[in-house]
Amino acid sequence: MEACAAHRLPRLRIGLAVGEVIVRQGDFHGPTVNLAARLVTAAEPGVVLTDATLAQRLGRLDDLLSFHAAGKYTLAGFA
């Protein structure tokens, strides 16, 4: 995000999820990929959304990263 801003590029929408991924013929599949895609769609420009599992794991880096609760989102196909 910082590099994009420094180079005056458009603000990105980023969705990150952690879990198993199925790779077939160079394409990525599975619930983790679908969740990350839904998070990208839900993110505002300049925002990174993560799933709860990844947020918990990254929470250990709170001295390096800044986290803010984004609330709950309704994502198609996910409870």
N, C-alpha and C positions, 0 to 999 in steps of 0.2 A: 504494500500500500504506500509506504513511504517512498519507494523508488519510483512508482508511477507518479506520485505527486511531484517529486523532484524533477521529473522529465515532462511535466505538464500533460500527462496521459490521462485518459478518462478514468474516473473512479471505478474500481472493480467491484463486482459482487462475488463473494467467495463463500462456498459452502464446504465444510469439512466433516467427514464422518470416519469413524474407525471400525474395522471389522474385516471379515473375510471377503475376498473378491475373487470372482471366477474370471479367468482370462482364456478367451477362445479366439484363435486366429488374430491376435493383436487387439481385440476388443475386450473391454471390461464390463462385467455383468454382476448382478446380484443385488440384494437388499441394501448393502452399504453404498453401492454406487447410486442406486435410486434415491436413497436418503440424501446423499450429498447433492444430487441434482435438485431435489426439492428445496433444500436449504439455499442453494444458489438463487432459485426463483423467488424465495421469500426474502432474501437479503436486499436491503436498500443499497444504492451505490455508495461505495466507501465502507461497507460493513462486511465483516467476516462472521458467519454463523457456524457454530459447531454443534454436534450432537452432545448429549449430556455426558456420555462416556469419555469423549475426547476432552471436553471442558474440564472434567474432573482430573484427567491425567495431566493436562496442561496447567492446571491450577498450581502445581508445584513450581512453576516458573513465574509466579506472580511478581518476582522482583525484576523480570525481564519483559514481561508482557502485561498489558492492561486488559482486564476482563470486566464486563458489565452484563448483568442478567438482562436478557432480551425478552423474557416472558415466554408464554406458550404460543406455539403456532399450530394451526391445523394444516397438516401436510397430507396430501392425497396418498392413501395406501399405508399410512402410519398412524398408530394410536397416539 
